[in-house]
Each structure stands twice: as C-alpha cells, then as structure tokens.
Amino acid sequence: MGPMRMAHTITLVLLGGGVMLGGAAMMMPSPGAARQRECQEARAQARPDADQICASARSSSTRTGGSMFYAGGGTGSRGPALAGAAGFRGDPSASSRGGFGGIGRAFSSSSGG
Amino acid sequence: MGFAFADIAGEPYWDESAYYRFTEGEIDALEAATAEVERISRAAVAHAVAHDLNGPLGIPDGAWPIVKRSWQRAEPSLYGRLDLRWDGTGEPKLLEYNADTPTALFEAAVVQWEWLQCLDDGRGPEQHDQFNGLHEALIGAWGRLGLPPTVHFCCAAGSAEDRGTVDYLRDTAIQAGHEAPFLTMEEIGWNGAIFTDLEERPIEAMFKLYPWDWLLREDFGANIAKARTRWIEPAWRLIPASKAFLSLLWHLFPDHPNLLAAHLEPGLTGGPEIAKPIWGREGSNISAPGIETDGPYADQPRVWQAYAELPRFGGRYPVIGSWIIDGAPAGIGIREDATPVTRDTSRFVPHLFD
C-alpha cells in the first residue's frame, strides 16, 4: 500500500498500486550503507568533502527502528532563542552599501525555492 | 510559534485539513533514496569540478574560480532539499535539487512537528512518528561547519517567508552557540577589503538566503573573490543548484533508479518531456504536456527532463521535499497543489508514519 492522504474526518486510501513498499525498500541500500559507500568513494577520490561525508556516515550509522525520526519534543529546545539577538543598527559610514540585493528587489516573492 | 507565513498572498499556505500517512517501510525507502541521490550528487559535483563543466551547467567563466575554490577548500554544506516524485510504488524519482536556497524548512522542522503533538485522532501522538529530525540535525550541524563564533544572516527585504526561514536558522545557530545577527542584502557593506555589517564589523561568515546566481551578477559580486567571508551555502552549491545538473547526473548515472532521464537538448529522453529554465524557481517558465507557465526566466537555457506527472491524491498533486542536513537525510516536508506544477503558492501539508 502506498502513502495515504488522510483527511481529518474522511480517510482516503490512495490508489498506490498494491506494491509492498517494504520490499521496495529492501532493494535499495540502507541509508547508512549508502553513506558509508559515499565516504569510501570520497576518500578514494581524495575529494574535499570526504571529511564531512565520513563524519555524517559515522554519526548516522546507529539508527534502530523509527527512533531516529523522533523530532526532539523532549529536548525543550524548540522555543524561540532569538530574544536579544535581533538585528542591529550602527553608523554605516565607512563601507559602501547597496551592492547586493538589486535582483531580489526585482522579484516580489521569495528568493528561495 | 512565529509562523508568520501560514497564509501567503491571502491564501492558506499551511493546510492541516489533511495529512499524508506513511508506513515505516515507506519512510525507509524515502530515506534510502535521499541518501543515494546525495551520494551520486557529490560524485557528480567532483566530476564537474575536475572537468571544468561550468559551461554546460550555465555557470559563467568569471564565477567558476569561486565555485571551484569553495569545493577544493572543502567548505561544507549546511542544508539542501531534494524534490522527489513518488506515489508509494517503485523508486522515488528526483525532480530537482534545491541546493542553494531551499525554503519550506521552518514549517517542515517545527510546525508539522507541533501539528503531530496536537493531533487528535483518538490514538494520541505517541502512536505516530514523523520523519523529522531536522531541528536537532541543524543544531548539530552548525557545530561541525568550522565557522567563527559570529555568523551573520541575511536575505532580501520584503519576503515574510524568507525572513521566517532565516530567523529559524538563526535560532538553530544560536542554540548551537553562535552569535547570529541579521541584516538585509542591501545592508551588507564593502570597505574595500572585507564585507562589513552595519557596525562595521567584518563579516567572517554569512548565511545568505539569496541565490548565488544573483549574488555573482550584482555590483558587489566582483568582491566575493577578494573577501575572506565564508558563505553558507558555499559557492560550489551552484553546481547542483543548476537544473542542468540533472542532465549531468543522468550522463554519469544513466538509468539510475532514482533519476529521470534529462538532457540539454529536447527530444532525447524517448518520451514526453518537461522543459525547465536552468536557474528557474517556483515553477516559473515550465513547459510540459498540457502545461505552460509564465515567469521571468524565459530567456534562460533549459534542461529537458522525462516528464513524470505527479501522483494525484485526493485531487491534489504532492511533491516530497526530502531534506539533507550536513550531508545526511533528516526529514521530509510535503507540498501539494491543485495542478501538476508546484509553485510558491502550493500548500504545505503535514505527514506522519506508523
């Protein structure tokens, strides 16, 4: 069964085609194995990003069950930490400014994607 | 919660009238596909740098030394988002890689998690889980990027979505121990040797929610090579951010199960195609069977990708945004539209798995 789009009052069972996703997942390397492989490739190629990739491979290789998906509600760290860290103003006398942002001003919406 | 853009342009953006429900096996499949696409993407970036492929990628010769240098210096990436097409059958397919200025992060990391905590479906939130380790991954990542104590943050003025995304990332950086002042793009100064903030302090490290392809074309862009500022995302992220990168991936990894065929010329995929401007955003200037969108990118080179229409669930077309933090999969966010094209107005819909 594929992913389901659930309405809060009506359950929509989607036409997923009946393929067992557990089987599909087993056809792929595990995420940890993929990152270990990427680490080995990066090292073999002497790639500059090898350290970052290999550190990531080490830190994520201990996943068990669904626990890594836990998003940390127990950490108490989701509250705003920005108090006292707002933007600042000073005397912009020595530097020239306005050399960035021109293209962004031409767009009325997000610069992101 | 600080979700200032739950509505955009008067229309709902956050939509909890429905949610997507996955099995753990399905989440495993998404996580594995994300790790695999990241693996081949890094290999393709290394190939592009080694063979100076900036031309096909649409990166100007003048910008290429900056891009190459950032890769050769091993400047690490903080985050990126793979947009995946998947209906729960077969393999997730990469539609594109938002490697430079991905948004929809705060709502994925925080808002949908809070939604799960409040979900009242008679089973209680403890009976469900969510593929969402974004918040902790971001806080952990800041400490591994090798950045100075102060990291400046900037974006263009005027977009609540961009400012909300930047403020959320500032929050994670502060929780990681950084000072994280904000300024707009226009407020960045240049004193002849270094970029400066409004207090004339040097900007040693800058998180910018502003595309590299814009930065390098603007008046101060010529100063980037002279300055010692560390940029996040680093300049080498221009390579996977170019939609021409999709054709490089296909060239290097033909028939890869997580890729759709893509070429820099039309008619080579062997079937229906979608044409995308290589620096386009938010579904602008797209051509596909039965679809033509307008926008400001009509004059750009394009990439032609095999067209795989998005699945339709409950009358909506979802794209799965799969996040990579510090090089590893960390969670998903789903945006859906009433049309097969995902735009800046497409709604964010939460998910869970059990």
Interface residues (C-beta under 8 A of the other chain):
Chain A: M1 G2 P3 M4 R5 M6 A7 H8 L12 L14 G16 G17 V19 M20 L21 G22 A24 A25 M28 P29 S30 P31 A34 R35 R37 E38 E41 A42 Q45 R47 P48 D49 A50 D51 Q52 I53 A55 S56 A57 S59 S60 G65 G66 M68 F69 Y70 A71 G72 G73 T75 S77 R78 P80 A81 L82 A85 A86 G87 F88 R89 G90 D91 P92 S93 A94 S95 S96 R97 G98 G99 F100 G101 G102 I103 G104 R105 A106 F107 S108 S109 S110 S111 G112 G113
Chain B: G2 E16 S17 A18 Y19 Y20 R21 F22 T23 E24 G25 E26 I27 D28 A29 E31 A32 A33 T34 A35 E36 E38 R39 R42 A43 V45 A46 W71 Q72 R73 A74 P76 S77 W86 D87 G88 T89 G90 E91 N98 D100 T101 P102 T103 A104 A109 V110 W113 E114 L116 Q117 D121 D129 Q130 F131 N132 G133 L134 H135 E136 I139 G140 R144 C155 A156 A157 G158 S159 E161 D162 T165 D167 R170 D171 I174 Q175 E179 A180 P181 F182 L183 T184 M185 E186 E187 I188 G189 W190 N191 T196 D197 L198 E199 E200 L209 Y210 P211 W214 L215 R217 E218 D219 F220 G221 N223 P257 R281 E282 P296 P311 F313 G314 R316 P318 D326 G327 A328 P329 G331 D344 V349 H351 F353
